[in-house]
């Protein structure tokens, strides 16, 4: 069977699994760029179901534990909305509602019979990124050869969430091999941005992000090794957390072939409270003490913020100049903080960020992408354009042993230099509480545009936790965000000029604006406290 036939049948199978009661006439919406209104107007969901899907995960837990809502009711509402979302933006790889329904019924029965709450996520339904192993379901990694790669057991993270009461009912799309900032693959097709289907959804957790944006899942447990949580969250105007990777259990996850930069795992969601809820559910699980893939640091109650904040601001990394609305969002954040009496100081990266990114990709592809290329050869499918561009730009090849040893030393130096730069902000005896910077050089991009990873991958390299915060009602306009005709792009890297040339405020007019907030390693709880204080200020501004 050709790879094209396999892909066509796989995509059709997902749509066919959707019950008829949630089927759209998709031709009615083919001219819609923004499809976020469709769940409210299509007539397939009741008013009660729409109301349920407006709750955050934290609010849902309260409703479920108090028995104002049942797990079955909540699952039905979000599954219906997820079904609508998939038909509009292509975000699912598998649909197993009937299995989830039995789990939801069991959770309801135990609460009714014994008064027993399942856990921190009692009865909360959610989609699960394709990369996660969940017993009885495929983990394809968006390769045609992975179609029948059925997991025999749950991964450590899935087991923790299930123990906390999560109800999984679908799996979501990711790009081929997970190494792209756009979500597209030959097997599953292209996932679209629901705010503007002419723009990409971000990646690699694009399926998660658009499903949450369409409120087909209250939150999603996503993964990040170079920006895969944060970029999709930013492009869809959502909250997100990339925790310190070393804290996260990775047992049962696909082997990425290197350990210098570890994959992190965290939420894409609708609120700071949901961010903390999912992170706490993962870190509270007792198996963390025995999982060799993580450092067992229990989730602690964050210290109360005292006095005024000191915040660093990095407007650009010296490699790719952010687009005007990104810079305006950073300036707006600075104004809001200073107006509230907080201190904001300029921060510059202590090393050449382009060289750091090249080192990062040497680490990612130290084996020459041999596993990826072997999978493609087995099926005959081609590389997606985004992945082909990365391999070309970063000269992907198998590294000799001497160069591999040098990578270890380079990573140590980068971590030492970044820590020193952070500590040097303590000119009055106190270093910055957090660092604010862009999550990407643009608020979104067209399909197949080779997007720069540097603003997120930097914090995977040094393993600092970071949060994405949306800026409420921050609208992009040609008047406020014109093209900077005075900026002269650099040709010292292959990204700055193309990023500058692609900018057109009319193209991105409906895109949300977000910022990235970075904290110190292993101080994820304190970062969330700072982000929460900033979120309050931004929402009130």
C-alpha positions, 0 to 999 in steps of 0.5 A: 500500500502506498503512503498516500493511500495509508494517509488517506485511509487514516485521516478518513478513519478519524472523521468516520469515528465521529458520531453523526450527531456532531457532523458538520456540513463543512462546505458551509464554512469553507470561506471562513478564516476565523472558525472560533464562532462555529460551535456557537452557531452550528446548532449541534451543541445545546446551551448547557453543553456550550456553558460547560465548555466555557469552564476552565479546568479548575472550575470544572473540577469544582463543579464535578467534585461538588456533583453539580456536573457529572463526568459523563455530562462534561465529557459529552460536551467537550467531545462534541466541541472537539468533533466540530473542531476537527472537521474545521481545523484537522486536529485529531489523530484518533477518537476513542469516545466510547472508551472514555465514556466508560471511564467517566461513568466509573468516576461518577459511580465511585463518587456517587457510591463512596463519596470518593474523589478520583484526584486533582483532575477528577473527571476532567476530559482532555485530548492527548498529543500523539507523542504520548503512549496510551495503552491500546492506542497508536503513537505514530510520531506523525510517520506513516510507518507509525500507524500501527505502533500500538502502546502496550502500557501508558507512559509515566505522565499518562499514568499520573494524569489518569490516576489524578482522574483525567479522562482521555478521549482523543489523540491530537496532531503533531508534525512529522517527527515532532521537530517543526514549529508548524503542525503538518505531516503526510500521515495526518495532513495540515492542522489549521489555526482556528483564528485564521486558517490561512496561518499555521497552528504552531508546533509541535503541539499544534493539535493540542493548542487548537483543540484548547483554543476551540474549547474541545479540551479544557487543557492539554498535556503537551511536550516541549523540547524547543518551543513545542508548548509555547509557540502553539500556545502563543499563536492561539492566544493561550496560557502555557507552561514549560516546566524545568525539564529535569523535574518531569518523568519521561518513562515510557516516552519515545526515545529521542536519542539524546539527553543533553536537552531533555523534553519537558511536559506541561499544560496548554490551557485557559488560565494561570490556575489551570497551569498550576493544577496540571503541573501539580497533578504531575509532580504530586504523583509518588512514582516520581521518586522512582523514575530515573528520567527525572529529579524528584522535586515535589510540587511545593506551595509557592512563596508569597510575593513580597514587595515590588517585582524586579523583572528583566526585559529582553526585546530581541536576541540579536539574531532575529528582530521581532515584528512590530506588534511583538515589540509593542506588546513588550513595551506595553508590558513594561509600561504596565509593570512600571505603572504599578511600581515594579522595576523593569531592567533591560537584559541582553543575552550573554552569548551569541544566540545564533551560535547557541541555536546551532549548538542546540540543533547539533544536539537534536540531530547528533545522529544525523536524523537517522531514525527519521530518515529510516522511517521515511525510507520504509514508507516512501513518504517525503520530508515535510518542507519545515523539516527539510529546511531545518536539516538544510539550515543546520547542516544536519549530519552524524557527528563524530565522537570528538564533536559529541564530547565538545557539545557537553562542554558547550552546554555547560558553558552556556548554562554557566554564562546565562546563570552569571548574567541573571545573577549580575542583575543584582545591582541592588543585592537582589537579582531579577525575579523573572525575565520577559521576552518574545515567544517568537519573532512574530504573532503567527506565520503562513503555512510552510514558512520556516519559523525561527525557534531561537526565542523558545529553544534557548530556554530548552538549552539552559533548561529554564522554566517559562510561561506564555501569557496572552495580552487581553484585547491587544489588537494588531492594526496597520496604524499601530504596527506598521512595517519598520522601513528603517530596519536593515535585516542581517544576512548573518543568519538565514532567518532575519531577512525572511522574517522581516520580509514576511511581515504585513500587519493586515495578514496578522490582524486577528492574531493574539499577542502574548509574552514569554515569562522565564524563571529560574530552574526548579523554581517553577512554582515561584515563576507561576506566582510572578506570572500570576501577578503580571497576568492580573496587571495585564488583564486590568490594563 
